[in-house]
Every structure is written in C-alpha cells, then in structure tokens.
C-alpha cells in the first residue's frame, strides 16, 4: 500500500502539468555573445551538468538519482526563446511537465538581458556533438523524498516570490555580488546560503573565517583555508568571475550572515 502511494504521488509529480507564463525577454541591447559565454560558464550551462561545452553529461546524486543532462545543441533547437526562458527560470519543459534536477531555483534570479545573452551564445553552437541518450533513474529514496516533499522536481523548487535580482539595480559591488552569489552559490548551498544536506554543502556563514584575500584565493584556486581539496567546487576555479564580483560576493555573504566586521 505504502509503496503504491509513494510510486503514485512521485509519478504524478513527474507527469503533471505545471503552470508558468511564456514571456518574451525584454532587453534594451542586442545580445552580447561574449557576456553570454561568460555567464554560461558562471551559472554552469557550460562547465556544469551539461558538460564542458554543452556536449551533455550525466548527473548523479548518491542514493537519489542518475540521469542524463542532455546535449544542448540537440535540445535547444526544439525550444523558442520564450520556452527556453520559461524552462530555465520556472523548470517547466515545453510539454508543460517539470524538469528534474535542473537548478531553476537558482536561475530564477537571472535578468532578462543576461538570459538573452546566454541563450544567444548557446544557440550559436553548431550540432557537433553526438546526442546523449536520455535516461532518468530515480531511487525509492528519491520517490519517497518527492512524496513527502523533502525533495522536489525543478518546477516545485522555484520560489516565485523571490526577487529577480538580475533586473534590479546593480550599481555597486554589493548588489552585483548578491546577484552573482544568488544565481551560482545557491545551486548547492541552499536558497538562503545556509547549506544543503543533499549536496553536502555547508552554510556559507563559514565566510566569517575568511579574510577578503583568503576568499579571493579560494575562488581562484578552489582551495579553501586549510588547503583541503573540495572536488565538488573545482568548477569555481574556472568560472570567469571578475575581481569585483568576487569582492562583491564576499561583502554580500558577510552582510547576509550578519557577520560583524
Ligand atoms: C556544485 C556545488 C557547489 C556550488 C555551485 C558552490 N559550492 Fe561551495 N561548496 C560545495 C561543497 C560540496 C562544499 C563542502 C566541501 C567540503 O567541505 O569538503 C563547499 C564548501 C564551500 C565553502 C566552505 C569552505 C571551507 O572553508 O570549508 C565556501 C566558503 C563555499 N563553498 C563558497 C561557495 C561560493 C561563494 C559559491 C558560489 C560562487 C559556491 N561555494 C558554490 C559545493 C558547491
């Protein structure tokens, strides 16, 4: 009986339709392809789940799931810009179902211009990669977590009440840092930067132990203070953050965690 309920509820969440608006991106400038590539590397469309250059990859969360992150040059042509923006921000696929494992909760804050830049950059890519076969294996633990709500499909995990920082002013390094940290670090460290058990990522209140120089060093080398290796964060080293963005994230994370100077 319990098994049937868990299967039934999790299957319903995987198959049901999710409401989300299809909206044109409002931009004031033509897409900036170089900035699109930079942001694609920062938020991880490239050099993340979908492989180094969008060739596709396989994602794996211990005891939870094993799945394909598809080849981007294969799936992008199936989407209009509006549908792609909806998928990225709301986690809703073109058939109205939810994506699974996509970090839309972090991408929610991406501004229209950044999203347009990223999409234009990704669309430039020719179909040079052999498409990955699509698979999704969910464990019973994952189905149970879906049923009781300790884990969710992508569309469920988006908090639509949160600000879209990317479309709000970024006139100083604090505001820029808040935006960049929101669209990148929350992916693993939780929407409130207070840690995520599933990803084994600690609360970013650990920033209290870092001087600005040590934080810069960490973001550039992937080596935290003490010099341990953090395999899950190697991508950080390759993310093309500017110095001002790193300093801004430092300022923002300290204020967010109410750390005295
Ligand atoms: C892909 C997942 C992932 C992303 C994205 C990520 N982190 Fe982490 N981070 C981790 C994990 C996992 C650990 C803990 C690893 C450990 O302790 O071995 C960690 C640890 C840390 C620590 C603690 C280091 C210490 O001293 O122990 C800090 C600080 C940190 N991350 C900052 C950031 C910032 C800032 C960002 C955004 C720019 C970020 N992380 C993005 C996965 C991630």
Boltz pocket constraint, residues with backbone or C-beta under 6 A from the ligand:
constraints:
  - pocket:
      binder: B
      contacts: [[A, 180], [A, 181], [A, 184], [A, 185], [A, 186], [A, 187], [A, 188], [A, 189], [A, 199], [A, 200], [A, 201], [A, 202], [A, 203], [A, 204], [A, 206], [A, 207], [A, 224], [A, 225], [A, 229], [A, 230], [A, 232], [A, 233], [A, 236], [A, 249]]
      max_distance: 6.0
